[in-house]
Amino acid sequence: MTLLKVLLFVSIVIVCFLSFLIHPEHEPHYIWEKIPVFEAIFGFVGCIVLIIFSKVLGHYFLEKQENYYDYD
């Protein structure tokens, strides 16, 4: 693994660990604000869903057949 990937994973682990230790100053208004690391998980899942959706959209609607421009 490259140094950049190692630094990325280490920083993710540190941020997730700190979210268990540091509590927000305000009272949570919603139930998901009580869950530690929810924002990180929600963002990661959202990115994965967006990537899969765009790949499916591109495959079924944007790709053309191999002989699309052949008029023979």
Secondary structure, 3 states (H helix, E strand, C coil): CCHHHHHHHHHHHHHHHHHHHCCCCCCCCCHHHHCCCHHHHHHHHHHHHHHHHHHHHHHHHHCCCCCCCCCC
